[in-house]
Amino acid sequence: MRNGELSPSFRDEALHTLENTSPDDPLDVFVVGGGVTGAGSAFDAATRGLKVGVVDAKDWASGTSSRSSKLMHGGLRYLEMLDFKLVAEALKERDLLLQHTAPHLVEPVAFVFPFEHRLIDRAFIGSGVLLYDTMATRPGRKRAVPMHRHLGKKALTAHFPGLADDAAVGALEYYDAKVDDARFVMTLIRSAVGYGAAAANHVSVIDYLHDGDRVSGVRARDEMTGREFDIHARRTILAGGVWTEEQQDLAKADAGLQVLASKGVHITVEQDKIKADPNTGIISKTEKSVLFVIPWEGYWVIGTTDTPWDQDVDAPVANSDDIDYLLKHANAILTEKLSRNDVIGVYSGLRPLLQPVVKEGQASTKVSREHTVMEIEPALAAIAGGKFTTYRVMAEDAVDFVLGDDAKDRRSLTESIPLLGAQGVGAVRRGQSGIAEKHGWDEDRVRRLIRRYGTLLEDILDLIDEDPELGRPLPGAESYLRAEAHYAATSEGAVHLGDILERRMRLNYEVRDRGKSAAEAVAAIVAPILGWDDEREVKEIADFNAHVDAQIAAESTYDDAAAAALVEETLKP
């Protein structure tokens, strides 16, 4: 296994590999789309020993997969729909991530579920969560998270003092898991690269190649240079999310998936704005769905909305009504009410809601409750839908599907293979006090670094040993180190300043200025690594600031069209 480093030189090598495929020497599997499903598919195929390529038109996880609720969960609400199979599958995947494949990136999180009616809710919700916990219990295996427990009014108040007195008569505390979604996807890509995959972000698929009726690869464009080239592949997986229909049209597919976009908005507020145990969130039912208040490092994530999105899928953005909706529902259960001034960040993503559509003739299809894999052209399969937690199952389904009969000789191994940075993370955690003492950090900073990097923290520490200046906090984003910006450029595939500030870091919703005050310092660190001259460095900063300003302006509008129009201007080349 290689080290999975996504350096600028590796991107050049990956492009060289992809460009030098041929009809006589194609990839075994090519993946279009670098969200969690596409990244998972590339990792699954690479670990089977296949020759794999994967690209994304923008950055890894730049679409829906960096704008989720940050949860790895079983989907408690599906129990109300009696979808026991789906919940059991998701709980199995959650626990696999916590215990084996990604314990550095996925961590348990407690939630309280308030009761409005003492007896009815205790019986109804309690029986549901009991079933939820029971489904996650496997004989002979240690539980990944603690069992739930009931809280009386007094215990609930002690646990979550910021809950309004009339919001609950008691509660139930249960556990799920949370994840930094963008870092998870980037780590999946790095893990695929470790097994030989050629991966390049900021590469668009602009057409599909055909050998007779069969799709034989794609025509691609490197968005950094404008250069176009062909990539040949025996089988292609389209994991395009809300861009699926656009790609199907490019392929001139006779069958396909109809994907509707639904906007989900989240806001963040500082930790001291909600009085509660900083490790415990809250889940509350609304008239439409559920409200999550999720604890993170120094802030709370509050979400989500669910509204149709009819604008450009490249530019999902919140408007004023979205933010007011979340504040209204949060304030309905909180003692100290939140205002617009308390919101430090906002992010919006698009859920792909789908159904299979056959345009001409019949197409083979695999449909589950949450995702669909369909052959839309011979040797081209599309996968869409699903949830972040079950990405591994979706990826396995997609690769099995395109391999067909060959899958029985190349079975998926991802249930047993940990992601990069996972193996040995327990030993790193046991040594965190020594790391803190050596570098003059508090243990909270070291714990946070381990959650971001796992055993790859050694790479960060090596950088600091070589240049102690990199061990200092980043101006404008003191929870991050200068070394983290450096590492994002040398090893994590960042190409633009926004790749770093929005996804390798999460400054677009972690600090009040959305990362603008850190932009110059980060640009200065990464410019020599990424080969930027002074003009390019200034442009990267200006482009990032303009995008932030447009998003903030959009949040004061009152309809999606006006909000999207502001952001679309900053997306033009």
C-alpha positions, 0 to 999 in steps of 0.5 A, spaced: 500 500 500 502 506 498 502 512 503 496 515 499 499 522 499 495 527 494 501 532 493 501 537 487 506 532 483 501 526 485 496 530 481 500 531 475 502 523 475 494 521 476 493 526 470 498 522 466 496 515 468 489 517 466 491 521 459 495 515 457 490 509 458 488 507 451 483 502 448 488 496 448 490 498 456 484 501 459 482 502 466 478 497 469 473 502 473 473 509 472 468 513 477 465 520 475 464 524 482 468 525 488 463 525 493 462 520 499 459 515 494 464 516 488 470 516 493 467 510 496 466 506 490 474 508 488 476 505 494 472 499 494 474 497 487 482 499 488 482 494 494 479 489 489 486 489 486 483 493 480 486 499 476 482 505 478 481 512 476 476 517 479 475 525 478 471 530 480 469 537 477 471 541 483 474 539 489 473 532 493 466 533 497 465 540 494 458 538 493 453 535 498 458 530 501 461 536 505 454 539 507 451 534 511 448 534 518 455 531 520 452 524 523 453 517 522 447 514 524 442 509 524 436 513 522 432 513 528 426 516 524 426 510 519 423 506 525 417 510 525 416 507 517 417 500 520 424 500 515 427 495 520 432 492 514 435 499 513 436 501 520 439 495 521 444 496 515 446 503 517 447 501 525 452 496 522 455 501 518 456 506 524 459 501 528 464 498 523 466 505 522 467 507 530 470 500 532 474 498 526 475 502 519 475 509 521 475 510 529 479 517 528 474 520 524 468 518 527 466 519 534 460 517 539 455 523 540 450 523 545 443 526 544 437 527 548 430 526 546 425 530 550 418 528 552 412 532 551 408 527 555 411 523 560 407 516 559 405 516 552 412 519 549 416 514 554 412 508 552 412 510 544 419 513 544 422 509 549 420 503 545 423 505 539 430 507 542 430 500 545 429 497 539 434 501 535 439 499 541 437 492 540 438 492 533 446 495 534 447 489 539 451 483 536 452 477 541 460 476 543 461 483 540 463 490 545 458 495 543 460 501 539 456 506 543 453 506 550 445 503 551 440 509 552 437 511 559 431 515 561 432 522 564 427 525 569 426 532 569 431 534 574 436 529 571 434 533 564 435 540 567 442 538 570 444 535 563 441 540 558 440 546 563 439 551 556 432 547 555 426 551 556 422 549 562 416 547 558 419 544 552 420 537 556 417 533 562 423 528 561 427 525 556 431 519 553 439 520 552 441 515 546 448 515 542 449 515 535 456 518 531 458 524 528 463 525 523 467 531 519 464 529 512 469 533 508 475 530 511 472 523 511 471 523 503 478 526 502 481 520 507 477 515 502 480 518 496 487 518 499 485 511 502 484 509 494 490 512 492 494 508 497 491 502 493 493 504 486 487 509 484 489 515 480 485 521 483 484 528 480 480 533 483 478 539 478 477 535 472 470 535 469 467 530 464 465 533 458 463 527 454 462 520 454 466 515 449 463 509 445 465 503 442 459 501 438 453 501 443 458 500 449 461 506 453 468 506 453 470 511 457 470 519 457 472 525 455 475 530 460 478 537 461 483 539 467 480 545 469 486 548 472 489 548 465 483 547 460 487 541 457 482 536 454 484 528 454 480 521 453 480 516 459 479 509 457 475 504 461 472 498 461 466 500 466 464 507 468 460 508 475 457 515 475 456 517 482 454 524 480 449 526 486 445 532 484 449 532 477 447 525 475 442 527 470 446 532 467 452 527 466 446 522 463 445 527 458 452 527 456 452 520 455 446 520 451 443 515 455 437 511 453 435 510 461 437 514 467 435 516 474 431 522 475 434 526 481 430 532 484 434 536 489 432 538 496 436 543 500 438 542 507 440 548 511 444 548 517 447 554 522 452 554 527 452 558 533 458 559 539 458 554 544 456 558 550 450 560 546 446 554 548 447 552 556 448 544 555 453 539 556 458 540 550 458 533 549 451 532 548 446 534 543 438 534 542 434 532 537 426 534 537 421 533 532 418 539 528 412 539 524 416 537 517 421 533 520 426 533 526 431 538 529 438 536 530 442 541 535 449 537 534 455 539 539 462 540 535 468 543 537 467 550 540 460 551 537 453 547 535 450 545 528 443 546 528 439 543 522 436 542 518 431 544 512 428 540 507 425 545 501 425 543 493 431 547 490 430 549 482 436 553 481 443 552 479 445 545 483 452 548 483 450 554 487 446 551 493 445 557 498 441 559 504 436 565 504 433 569 510 427 564 511 431 558 511 435 561 517 429 564 521 426 557 520 432 554 524 432 559 529 424 559 530 425 551 531 431 552 536 428 557 540 422 553 541 426 549 545 431 553 548 431 558 554 435 563 552 433 565 545 438 565 539 438 571 534 441 572 527 447 576 531 448 569 534 449 565 527 456 565 526 456 560 520 451 557 515 452 552 510 447 549 505 447 542 501 442 539 496 440 532 497 439 527 491 431 525 491 431 520 485 427 515 482 428 510 476 426 512 469 427 508 463 427 512 457 427 507 451 426 500 452 428 496 459 434 497 463 437 493 469 436 496 475 437 495 483 433 499 487 433 499 495 429 503 500 435 509 500 439 508 493 439 505 486 444 503 481 442 502 474 445 501 468 444 507 463 448 505 458 452 498 456 458 499 461 456 505 464 452 505 471 449 510 475 448 510 483 444 515 487 440 516 493 442 513 499 445 516 506 452 518 508 452 512 513 451 507 508 456 509 503 460 503 504 454 498 502 452 503 496 460 503 493 460 495 494 453 495 490 456 499 485 462 496 484 459 489 484 454 491 479 459 494 474 463 487 475 457 483 474 459 475 474 466 477 475 464 480 482 464 473 485 472 472 484 473 479 486 469 480 492 469 487 496 474 487 502 472 494 505 468 491 511 475 489 513 480 494 511 481 501 515 481 507 512 488 511 512 490 514 519 485 508 523 490 503 524 494 504 531 490 510 533 489 508 540 496 508 541 497 515 538 491 517 543 495 514 549 501 518 547 497 525 547 499 528 553 506 527 551 505 530 544 502 536 548 507 537 553 513 537 547 509 542 543 506 546 549 499 545 547 493 543 551 490 536 550 484 539 547 488 541 541 492 534 541 485 530 541 482 535 536 488 533 531 488 526 532 480 526 530 482 530 524 488 526 522 489 519 526 496 516 526 497 521 520 498 526 525 505 524 525 506 527 518 504 534 522 509 533 527 514 532 522 513 538 519 513 542 525 520 539 527 523 541 521 520 548 521 517 550 528 514 556 526 508 551 523 507 549 530 504 556 531 496 557 531 493 560 524 492 567 525 484 568 524 483 561 525 487 559 532 484 552 533 488 550 527 495 550 526 499 553 520 502 546 519 495 544 517 495 549 511 501 546 509 499 539 509 493 540 506 497 543 500 502 537 500 498 531 502 491 532 502 490 534 494 488 542 495 488 546 489 485 552 491 485 557 497 477 555 498 479 547 498 483 549 504 479 554 508 472 550 506 473 543 506 480 541 509 479 546 514 471 548 516 472 556 517 466 557 512 462 556 518 466 555 524 468 563 525 464 569 524 468 572 518 467 565 514 475 565 514 477 571 510 481 573 516 485 567 515 486 567 508 492 571 507 496 567 512 494 560 509 495 563 502 502 565 504 503 558 506 501 554 500 503 559 495 510 556 494 507 549 495 502 550 489 507 554 485 503 560 485 506 567 483 504 573 486 498 575 481 495 568 483 496 568 490 492 575 490 487 572 485 485 566 490 484 571 496 480 575 492 476 569 489 475 566 496 473 573 499 468 574 493 465 568 494 464 569 502 461 576 501 456 573 496 454 567 501 453 572 506 449 577 502 444 571 499 443 570 506 439 577 507 435 575 500 428 572 501 427 567 495 432 562 492 433 565 485 435 571 488 440 568 493 443 563 487 444 569 483 449 572 487 453 566 488 453 564 481 457 570 479 462 568 484 463 561 480 464 563 473 471 562 471 
